[in-house]
Amino acid sequence: MQSIDIHSLTSAGIPEMAQAFAVLGWPGKTATHYEQYLEAQAAGTRAVLVASVEGAFAGYVTVLWNSGYVPFRDAGIPEISDLNVLPHFRRRHVATALMDEAEALIATRSSVAGLGVGLYPDYGPAQLMYVRRGYEPDGRGVAYGFVTADPGAMVRVDDDLNLMMTRVLPRGEAAT
């Protein structure tokens, strides 16, 4: 059985993270991006949880304490955001471990966790995982760039088009 370690982002981990995503050609996952996450973590506006498997970087997730999505922000619902697991670590429970830790962290402050999931096929595994974990749509339809899309609106199907979802969490414990 593999050992999955979850820890907070540190400056020492940034080069390995950026390099891992550069090799995959994923845009935006630069050292500067993670330095901004580290600054937000230090300011207390975002928590960044990093997973390592047997010492190797495997993925990460963040928790936004004040969501950019107004209905979550107004209701005080923290948002799980930017869950990424490297392809060669998928199907090894890394995303589950990251979600368990993110939900446990949120449960210390809120009884509800929120997230947005993309709507094109690359997000299929995440969509299924979130439903299995008990997340349900928030009932406002889809949002583009954190703004609910109006009926008849033309929106681009990209990473900014999300179905926003929530889950009631047990307080003070991992929600699995």
PyMOL commands that set and color helices and strands:
alter all, ss='L'
color gray80, all
select helices_A, chain A and resi 11-24+31-43+70-75+87-89+94-107+121-132
alter helices_A, ss='H'
color red, helices_A
select strands_A, chain A and resi 4-8+46-53+56-64+79-85+112-118+136-144+147-148+161-168
alter strands_A, ss='S'
color yellow, strands_A
deselect
rebuild
show_as cartoon
